[in-house]
């Protein structure tokens, strides 16, 4: 399936005029967001831990080499960092906006040898990078109790323990071997999701990245997050609630009561977008502006 950036129009409408601004595209993927930002005159710092996107990033760097500023050409418009987005906190300069598009990319799902999909017979890998344990190794190295916890916490799998025991008995090495030991077809997608989240520490990565946002954003800057399932969305919603909570003593005059961020609208995909891109159906865009 062709990669289509999810909720791109909503992200662009939320950010507004981005000419001569610097944006962190924390989840570069196929570059859909980055291209839209660059074509509207912004400079982009893109992160992605997946080494397979490096050729695309190099092509972007050649295409969008210089930025036109008030003083003429003022330097590279596109910078790519082949690291997890949890490392955005290593940047030392503030930026105008930070955009996250969480979850697994269409490219990863549709590349059989990556092992993300039960539609293909492939090694049970599921790594978003080329480092760390594969899903097969995670199953082999975890106890039934730990596997059951992963299935419950990250996939809401009701019969988690029987499936965990079956995985330990069979030790699947391929996607189809894993699929075929899950007796209830409704559990296949949740089991694959749960293992993928665990292999890539997806929720820990999100938590770390969001914790770095307040110091990275310049005043007036926006953090926009596109999520695809309730676990991601809950993390973002809770963090935004923390950022937008009014600080100070309510008994004092209003000017002494401040919140570091102001929440912006939540956007869901339109029926037209879902029809054009079914993978958008569960997406939510949440955004908050730093005051």
Buried (B, 14 or more C-beta within 10 A) or exposed (E): EEBBBBBBBBBBEBBEEBEBBBBBBBBBBBBBBBBBBBEBBBBBBBBBBBEBBEEBBEEBBEEBEEBEEEEEEEEEBBBBBBEBBBBBBEBEEEBBBBBBBBBBBBBBBBBBEBBBBBEBEBBBBBBBBEEEBBBBBBBBEBEBEBBBBBBBBBBBBEBBBBBBBBBBEEEBBBBBBBBEBBEEEEBBEBBBBBBBBBBBBBBEBBBBBBEBBBEBBEEEBBBBBBBBBEBBBEBBBEBBEEBBEEEEEEEEEEEEEEBBBBBBEEBBBEEEBBEEBEBBBBBBBBBBBBE
